[in-house]
Amino acid sequence: MEKLSIVLPCYNPQEGWEQRILTAYGSISEKLGFGPEIILVNDGSKFIPDLSLSALATAIPSFLFTSYKENKGKGYALRHGVAKATGEYIIFTDIDFPYDIESMEAVWNLLNSNYDIVAGVKDKTYYDGVPLFRIGISRILRKLIGVFFSMPITDTQCGLKGFNQKGKRIFLNTVIDRYLCDLEFIYKGYRARPALNICAQPAKLREDVFFRKMNWRILLTESINFVKIAFSKK
């Protein structure tokens, strides 16, 4: 069994995405003292060059690429990758590694300190370089989570989370296919019996992170998913 698996969902990635993975892999390996398993999940991208995959497979000893034709969403892609992970611990993040390596190292250290689930949360500098629309959506969602869900963590949508085998079983039991799989996961983690040891870890954005535009179709879908998760309490 690997010590750590890192799962990366991939949908029409920006140019240079493979170099970002290689750079992050090198930095993480240096920080942790070993090379983690990297699982890249192609969530129905139009085109993933074979040369890019070959470069990753050559540079990363434990590299797995898995793919399917139809875009299913972040939650589906992550479950697909997590199910294939061989690591004792699993961390997932976005393909561009938006959070700095120190944040990922902190998640790893907490997993090795008897936590079952470590949820990255946005640090105090997060909103400095984020588009105003995203800031508004993020703050509204946190308020809604505070109203409808009784749990200590309301910042569930930070794209950095880690868990052990107990957390893996919870994650594979989620059903939301899109972005609010994060909320569903954390909520199910707090509802688990016997209780899991869960904590939040501030995560810092890299300075050059690119944000995709959010559209109203996504917001509508996620509004419906929010209601589904809320009613799952019944």
TAVEN-V737274 format. One record per residue. N is the residue number from 1. RES is the residue in three letters. PHI is phi in degrees with one decimal (999 if undefined). D_CENTER is the distance of its C-alpha to the mean C-alpha in whole Angstrom. Layout:
n:res:phi:d_center
N:RES:PHI:D_CENTER
N:RES:PHI:D_CENTER
This chain:
n:res:phi:d_center
1:MET:999:21
2:GLU:-69.1:19
3:LYS:-70.8:18
4:LEU:-145.7:14
5:SER:-114.5:12
6:ILE:-114.5:9
7:VAL:-104.4:8
8:LEU:-125.8:7
9:PRO:-75.6:8
10:CYS:-137.5:11
11:TYR:-141.0:14
12:ASN:44.5:17
13:PRO:-67.5:15
14:GLN:-66.5:18
15:GLU:-58.2:21
16:GLY:87.8:20
17:TRP:-62.0:16
18:GLU:-67.8:18
19:GLN:-68.8:19
20:ARG:-62.4:16
21:ILE:-64.1:15
22:LEU:-62.9:18
23:THR:-63.7:18
24:ALA:-65.1:15
25:TYR:-60.6:16
26:GLY:-62.0:19
27:SER:-67.4:18
28:ILE:-64.8:16
29:SER:-60.7:19
30:GLU:-66.6:21
31:LYS:-66.6:20
32:LEU:-87.8:19
33:GLY:86.8:22
34:PHE:-158.6:21
35:GLY:-94.3:19
36:PRO:-76.1:16
37:GLU:-72.3:15
38:ILE:-113.5:13
39:ILE:-116.0:12
40:LEU:-103.6:12
41:VAL:-109.1:12
42:ASN:-81.9:14
43:ASP:-90.6:14
44:GLY:76.1:18
45:SER:-62.0:18
46:LYS:-66.4:22
47:PHE:-157.0:22
48:ILE:-122.6:21
49:PRO:-62.9:23
50:ASP:-61.6:25
51:LEU:-63.4:26
52:SER:-65.4:22
53:LEU:-65.7:21
54:SER:-64.4:24
55:ALA:-63.1:23
56:LEU:-67.7:20
57:ALA:-64.8:22
58:THR:-71.9:25
59:ALA:-86.1:23
60:ILE:-115.9:20
61:PRO:-56.4:22
62:SER:-107.5:19
63:PHE:-122.3:18
64:LEU:-129.0:17
65:PHE:-111.1:17
66:THR:-132.0:17
67:SER:-149.0:18
68:TYR:-145.7:19
69:LYS:-78.5:21
70:GLU:-94.4:20
71:ASN:-66.7:17
72:LYS:-109.3:15
73:GLY:117.3:12
74:LYS:-58.2:9
75:GLY:-61.9:9
76:TYR:-62.1:12
77:ALA:-60.7:10
78:LEU:-66.5:8
79:ARG:-61.4:11
80:HIS:-59.9:13
81:GLY:-74.4:11
82:VAL:-61.8:11
83:ALA:-62.6:14
84:LYS:-93.3:15
85:ALA:-67.0:14
86:THR:-105.7:17
87:GLY:-75.5:16
88:GLU:-63.0:17
89:TYR:-120.0:14
90:ILE:-132.0:10
91:ILE:-123.7:7
92:PHE:-122.1:4
93:THR:-153.3:4
94:ASP:-86.4:6
95:ILE:-64.0:9
96:ASP:-90.6:11
97:PHE:45.3:10
98:PRO:-67.4:10
99:TYR:-103.2:11
100:ASP:-68.4:14
101:ILE:-63.7:14
102:GLU:-61.7:16
103:SER:-66.2:13
104:MET:-67.8:11
105:GLU:-61.9:15
106:ALA:-64.2:15
107:VAL:-61.8:12
108:TRP:-58.7:14
109:ASN:-62.8:17
110:LEU:-69.6:16
111:LEU:-61.9:15
112:ASN:-85.9:19
113:SER:-113.8:20
114:ASN:78.9:20
115:TYR:-92.5:17
116:ASP:-84.7:15
117:ILE:-135.7:12
118:VAL:-119.8:11
119:ALA:-103.6:9
120:GLY:-65.2:9
121:VAL:-128.3:11
122:LYS:-65.9:13
123:ASP:-77.5:16
124:LYS:-66.5:20
125:THR:-93.2:20
126:TYR:-55.8:16
127:TYR:-78.6:19
128:ASP:-62.2:21
129:GLY:-118.7:20
130:VAL:-100.5:18
131:PRO:-54.6:20
132:LEU:-58.2:22
133:PHE:-61.5:21
134:ARG:-66.1:18
135:ILE:-59.8:19
136:GLY:-62.4:21
137:ILE:-61.9:18
138:SER:-61.7:16
139:ARG:-69.8:19
140:ILE:-63.8:21
141:LEU:-62.2:18
142:ARG:-62.5:18
143:LYS:-65.5:21
144:LEU:-64.0:21
145:ILE:-62.9:19
146:GLY:-63.3:21
147:VAL:-78.8:24
148:PHE:-95.6:23
149:PHE:-127.9:21
150:SER:-95.2:22
151:MET:-153.6:19
152:PRO:-64.6:19
153:ILE:-97.0:16
154:THR:-106.7:16
155:ASP:-91.9:13
156:THR:-90.4:10
157:GLN:-97.3:9
158:CYS:-63.7:8
159:GLY:-82.5:4
160:LEU:-149.8:5
161:LYS:-146.1:5
162:GLY:-136.6:8
163:PHE:-162.0:11
164:ASN:-96.0:14
165:GLN:-67.1:16
166:LYS:-64.6:17
167:GLY:-65.4:13
168:LYS:-60.4:13
169:ARG:-62.7:16
170:ILE:-65.4:14
171:PHE:-62.9:11
172:LEU:-70.1:13
173:ASN:-93.4:16
174:THR:-76.3:14
175:VAL:-128.3:15
176:ILE:-70.4:14
177:ASP:-90.5:13
178:ARG:-110.2:12
179:TYR:-65.9:9
180:LEU:-76.9:11
181:CYS:-58.2:9
182:ASP:-61.7:8
183:LEU:-61.5:11
184:GLU:-59.3:13
185:PHE:-62.1:11
186:ILE:-63.2:12
187:TYR:-64.0:15
188:LYS:-66.2:16
189:GLY:-62.4:15
190:TYR:-72.0:18
191:ARG:-86.6:20
192:ALA:-62.2:20
193:ARG:-132.0:24
194:PRO:-65.9:24
195:ALA:-62.3:22
196:LEU:-96.7:19
197:ASN:-91.8:19
198:ILE:-121.1:16
199:CYS:-144.1:15
200:ALA:-104.9:14
201:GLN:-131.9:13
202:PRO:-56.8:14
203:ALA:-121.9:12
204:LYS:-106.4:14
205:LEU:-70.1:14
206:ARG:-66.6:16
207:GLU:-71.7:19
208:ASP:-105.3:19
209:VAL:-70.6:15
210:PHE:-102.2:16
211:PHE:-105.3:15
212:ARG:-69.2:16
213:LYS:-71.4:18
214:MET:-96.5:18
215:ASN:-113.9:20
216:TRP:-69.0:22
217:ARG:-63.9:21
218:ILE:-63.5:18
219:LEU:-62.9:19
220:LEU:-65.1:21
221:THR:-59.8:19
222:GLU:-72.9:16
223:SER:-64.0:20
224:ILE:-64.7:21
225:ASN:-64.0:18
226:PHE:-59.8:18
227:VAL:-63.2:21
228:LYS:-58.7:21
229:ILE:-66.3:18
230:ALA:-61.3:21
231:PHE:-77.1:24
232:SER:-68.8:22
233:LYS:-68.7:23
234:LYS:-71.5:27
